[in-house]
Amino acid sequence: RWKPFLRLGASAGTTYLVDLSQTLLWRNVVVTVAARDATVADAEGRQVRDAVRLTFRYRGTLADAGLEELVFAPGVGLARVVEMTIAGPRVSVLERSAGAPTR
C-alpha cells in the first residue's frame, strides 16, 4: 500500500505516523512538520528562507542512531540533515545554495 512519506505541502504542526514494517529504522516513526518558514544556511553561511522543516521521533527503541530532522528549501531541495549517531548529533548542510557562484 502506498503512503506519502514526506508531506512537504502539509501545514506547520501536522503530525503523522510512518510505519514501514519491513525496515527496522522506519517502524513507528512520528513525523512532524515543525516549520514551513524555516531559514537554513549552506556550508558557506548563505541563507535560504521559507524552508520546510520535518522532525522525526521514533516510538520504538534505536540503539544509537536515527534521523532527527530534514529541511527542504524552495528551489533547492534537501538542504539540511540532522542524524543522531553514537557519538552525538551529526549535521549535514548544503554545500552551496542555488544561484551561488562556484569556486
Secondary structure, 3 states (H helix, E strand, C coil): CCCCCCCCCCCCCCEEEECCCCCCCCCCEEEEEEEEEEEEECCCCCEEEEEEEEEEEECCCCCCCEEEEEEEECCCEEEEEEEEECCEEEEEECCCCCCCCCC
